[in-house]
Amino acid sequence: MTAPLRLGLVGGAAPSMIGQVHRRGATMDNAFALVAGALSSDAGRGRAAAAEYGIAPDRAYASIEEMIAREAARPDGIEAVAIVTPNDLHHAQALAAIAAGLDVMLDKPIANSVAQAEQISRAAASRGVAVGVAHAYSGYPMIREARALVAAGRIGALRMVQVEYFGAGLAARVEEAPDASRRWRLDPARSGPSLVLGDIGTHAHHLACFVAGEPFAAISAEVGALMPGRVVQDYAQARFRLAGGARGSMVLCQGAAGAENHILLRVFGEHGHIEWRHAAHNELRLAPLDGFPMMLSRGHPMLSAAATRATRFRRTGHPEGLHEAFATLYLDLAAQAVARRRGVAPDPLALTLPGAQAGLDGLRFIEAALRSAAREGGWEAL
């Protein structure tokens, strides 16, 4: 790429944290330049946020529709958008961007229903634009190494997958906080049919499928709220089966007091297993059945091409983190977008980016888990 693609941001005004994470990720490798934004439905907040993001006042818009229309009239108009708004807005905003021929990075879940996700997937395929879903953990080098190890048969045929995701954001009765009315995640009409499944469950589901290289075939789930009287769901556990027959288990909780974004993935095969923990995300443990466990480290020259491509520091002792993981996803999106503009095939490694299909799979996972929970954990096919 000779110049960064021009990016418009939708959502992200304070007190949002995720907008700044997307900005840093998008611009880190010079793949994108943030030049415009529709940062808030509140005009004052939008203007203030534009100044914080370094967006010129005349390119701070009141809505995505205004941004698309006015940017299309500019010779230097936006070429892609990042959508980080509440979940209920993703569907319409994504369709508007796709219809305008813009490449899109969507925060997850990409919509609030399977039907909406299917529309986004069809529209993207019809228009030929690239769509990325911000499953940022798949951008970590050692998660890409884990995927490569499984694909290469290093642990043999898969037998079992375990995944955990705990957070403490709902451990207290946040519904009684002074700002509760402004917390859209506490409103099921906005956050979707299951907060825990949409917010962190889609991450856990994608992480398991991404590394295993297989989709879920069936699920048996319990979903509910640990906090008495809570309207949204904050807890889920599930058994699942992968398409190849491996068994799996998943535990999710947003009300785990003291948990700091704890994520754990274990994948067991016939010849050994791999283990990854978010708290030590630059490392991957490989434990063969016959032999000594090994701790693989990000930046090692013997790692796969996929892990190497996602690595910025080469064994200097400097850690990489969440912003770099986001940057890897944006680099993948840019590679696909530029290849389309040049009429050439993209780098195959760029196709590792979770796309519209991954977003659709996440919604199918949510709906199947909820159907199962409604039947007291009966098995549901995906």
Residue pairs with C-beta under 8 A, 6 or more apart in sequence:
1 30
1 31
1 334
1 335
1 338
4 27
4 30
4 31
4 32
4 33
4 334
5 31
5 32
5 33
5 79
5 80
5 103
5 334
5 337
5 338
6 32
6 33
6 35
6 36
6 76
6 77
6 78
6 79
6 80
7 26
7 32
7 33
7 34
7 35
7 36
7 78
7 79
7 80
7 81
7 82
8 34
8 35
8 36
8 37
8 38
8 64
8 67
8 71
8 78
8 80
8 81
8 82
8 102
9 19
9 22
9 23
9 34
9 36
9 37
9 38
9 39
9 53
9 55
9 81
9 82
9 84
10 37
10 38
10 39
10 64
10 67
10 81
10 82
10 83
10 84
10 85
10 93
10 97
11 19
11 38
11 39
11 40
11 83
11 84
11 85
11 86
11 89
12 18
12 19
12 20
12 22
12 23
12 37
12 39
12 49
12 53
12 84
13 19
13 39
13 40
13 42
13 45
13 46
13 48
13 49
14 45
14 48
14 49
14 52
16 84
18 84
18 107
19 39
19 49
19 53
19 84
20 53
21 322
21 323
21 326
22 82
22 84
22 105
22 107
22 134
22 326
23 34
23 53
24 323
24 326
24 327
25 136
25 323
25 324
25 325
25 326
25 327
25 329
25 330
26 32
26 34
26 82
26 105
26 326
26 327
26 330
27 33
27 34
28 323
28 324
28 326
28 327
28 330
29 327
29 330
29 331
31 327
31 330
31 331
31 333
31 334
31 335
32 80
32 330
32 334
34 53
34 54
34 55
35 55
35 56
35 59
35 76
35 78
36 55
36 59
36 60
36 61
36 67
36 71
36 77
36 78
37 46
37 49
37 50
37 53
37 55
37 59
37 60
37 61
37 67
38 46
38 60
38 61
38 62
38 63
38 64
38 66
38 67
39 45
39 46
39 49
39 50
39 53
39 55
39 60
40 46
40 49
41 62
41 63
43 62
46 60
46 61
46 62
47 57
47 60
49 60
50 56
50 57
50 59
50 60
51 57
59 71
61 67
61 70
64 81
64 83
64 93
64 96
64 97
65 96
67 78
67 81
68 78
68 96
68 97
68 100
68 102
71 77
71 78
72 100
78 102
79 102
79 103
79 337
80 102
80 103
80 104
80 105
80 333
80 337
81 93
81 97
81 102
81 103
81 104
81 105
82 104
82 105
82 106
83 89
83 90
83 93
83 94
83 97
83 104
83 105
83 106
83 107
84 107
85 93
85 107
86 184
86 185
86 190
86 191
87 109
87 111
87 112
87 184
87 190
87 191
87 192
87 198
88 112
88 184
88 189
88 190
88 191
88 192
90 106
90 107
90 109
90 110
90 111
90 112
90 116
91 110
91 111
91 112
91 116
91 119
91 120
94 104
94 106
94 110
94 111
94 120
94 123
94 131
95 119
95 120
95 123
97 104
98 104
98 120
98 123
98 124
98 127
98 129
98 131
99 123
99 127
101 127
101 129
102 129
103 129
103 130
103 131
103 333
103 336
103 337
104 124
104 129
104 130
104 131
104 132
105 131
105 132
105 133
105 134
105 329
105 330
105 333
106 120
106 131
106 132
106 133
106 134
106 359
107 133
107 134
108 133
108 134
108 135
108 198
108 202
108 203
108 206
108 359
108 362
109 117
109 192
109 198
109 202
109 359
109 362
109 363
109 366
110 116
110 117
110 120
110 133
110 356
110 359
110 360
110 362
110 363
111 117
111 119
111 120
111 359
111 363
112 192
112 193
112 198
112 363
113 193
113 363
113 367
114 360
114 363
114 364
114 367
116 363
117 356
117 359
117 360
117 362
117 363
117 364
118 360
120 131
120 356
120 359
120 360
121 131
121 356
121 357
121 359
121 360
124 130
124 131
124 355
124 356
125 356
128 340
129 337
129 340
130 333
130 336
130 337
130 340
130 353
130 355
131 355
131 356
131 359
132 329
132 330
132 332
132 333
132 353
132 354
132 355
133 206
133 354
133 355
133 356
133 358
133 359
133 362
134 326
134 329
134 354
135 202
135 203
135 206
135 207
135 210
135 329
135 354
135 358
136 322
136 325
136 326
136 329
137 143
137 203
137 206
137 207
137 263
137 278
137 281
137 325
138 144
138 206
138 207
138 210
138 325
138 329
138 352
138 354
139 310
139 324
139 325
139 326
139 327
139 328
139 329
140 281
140 282
140 310
140 325
140 328
141 282
141 298
141 299
141 303
141 307
141 308
141 310
141 311
141 320
141 328
142 276
142 281
142 282
142 283
142 284
142 296
142 298
142 307
143 207
143 210
143 211
143 265
143 276
143 281
144 304
144 306
144 307
144 309
144 310
144 352
145 284
145 296
145 298
145 303
145 304
145 306
145 307
146 211
146 265
146 267
146 274
146 276
146 284
147 210
147 211
147 213
147 306
147 352
148 303
148 304
148 305
148 306
148 307
149 155
149 274
149 284
149 286
149 304
150 158
150 211
150 212
150 213
150 267
150 269
150 274
151 213
152 304
154 269
154 271
154 272
154 286
155 267
155 268
155 269
155 270
155 271
155 272
155 273
155 274
155 286
155 288
156 269
156 270
156 271
156 272
157 244
157 269
157 270
158 212
158 214
158 242
158 244
158 246
158 267
158 268
158 269
159 246
159 247
159 268
159 269
159 270
160 246
160 247
160 248
160 266
160 267
160 268
161 208
161 211
161 212
161 240
161 242
161 246
161 247
161 248
161 249
161 265
161 266
161 267
161 268
162 248
162 249
162 250
162 264
162 265
162 266
162 268
163 204
163 207
163 208
163 248
163 249
163 250
163 251
163 263
163 264
163 265
163 266
164 204
164 250
164 251
164 252
164 262
164 263
164 264
165 200
165 201
165 203
165 204
165 251
165 252
165 253
165 262
165 263
166 251
166 252
166 253
166 254
166 256
166 259
166 261
166 262
166 263
167 200
167 253
167 254
167 256
167 259
167 260
167 261
167 262
168 254
168 255
168 256
168 257
168 258
168 259
168 260
169 254
169 255
170 227
170 230
170 232
170 234
170 254
170 255
171 255
171 256
171 257
171 258
171 259
173 227
174 180
174 183
174 186
175 186
175 230
175 231
177 183
180 186
184 190
184 191
185 191
185 195
185 199
185 232
186 195
186 231
186 232
187 232
188 195
188 231
188 232
191 198
191 199
191 232
192 198
192 366
193 366
193 367
193 370
194 201
194 223
194 232
194 233
194 236
194 366
194 369
194 370
195 232
195 233
195 234
195 254
196 223
196 232
196 233
196 234
196 235
196 236
196 252
196 253
196 254
197 223
197 233
197 236
197 252
197 365
197 366
197 369
197 370
198 366
199 254
200 252
200 254
201 236
201 250
201 252
201 365
201 366
201 369
202 362
202 365
202 366
203 263
204 250
204 252
204 263
205 216
205 250
205 361
205 362
205 365
206 354
206 358
206 361
206 362
207 263
207 265
208 216
208 240
208 248
208 250
208 265
209 215
209 216
209 242
209 361
210 354
211 265
211 267
211 274
211 276
212 242
212 246
212 267
214 242
214 243
214 244
214 246
215 242
215 243
215 361
215 382
216 240
216 241
216 242
216 243
216 248
216 361
216 365
216 368
216 382
217 240
217 241
217 242
217 243
217 381
217 382
218 240
218 241
218 368
218 379
218 380
218 381
218 382
219 238
219 239
219 240
219 241
219 365
219 368
219 369
219 372
219 379
219 380
219 382
220 238
220 239
220 240
220 372
220 377
220 378
220 379
220 380
221 236
221 237
221 238
221 239
221 368
221 369
221 370
221 372
221 373
221 377
221 380
222 236
222 237
222 238
222 373
222 377
223 233
223 235
223 236
223 369
223 370
223 373
224 233
224 235
224 236
224 373
225 231
225 232
225 233
225 234
225 235
226 234
226 235
226 253
226 255
227 234
227 255
234 253
234 254
234 255
235 252
235 253
235 254
235 255
236 250
236 251
236 252
236 253
236 369
236 373
237 249
237 250
237 251
237 252
238 249
238 250
238 369
238 372
239 247
239 248
239 249
239 250
240 247
240 248
240 249
240 250
241 247
241 248
242 248
253 259
256 262
260 279
261 278
262 278
262 279
263 277
263 278
264 275
264 276
264 277
264 278
265 275
265 276
265 277
266 273
266 274
266 275
267 273
267 274
267 275
270 289
271 288
271 289
271 290
272 286
272 287
272 288
272 289
272 291
273 286
273 287
274 284
274 285
274 286
274 287
275 284
275 285
275 287
276 283
276 284
276 285
277 283
281 321
282 297
282 298
282 299
282 319
282 320
283 295
283 296
283 297
283 298
284 295
284 296
284 297
285 293
285 294
285 295
285 296
286 293
286 294
286 295
286 296
287 293
287 294
288 294
296 303
297 315
298 307
298 311
298 320
299 311
299 313
299 314
299 315
299 316
300 315
301 314
301 315
303 311
305 349
306 349
306 352
309 328
309 349
310 324
310 325
310 328
311 320
312 320
312 324
312 327
313 320
329 353
329 354
331 350
332 349
332 350
332 351
332 352
332 353
333 353
335 346
335 347
335 350
336 346
336 350
336 351
336 353
338 346
339 345
339 346
339 347
339 350
340 346
361 382
364 382
365 382
368 380
368 381
368 382
369 380
371 380
372 378
372 379
372 380
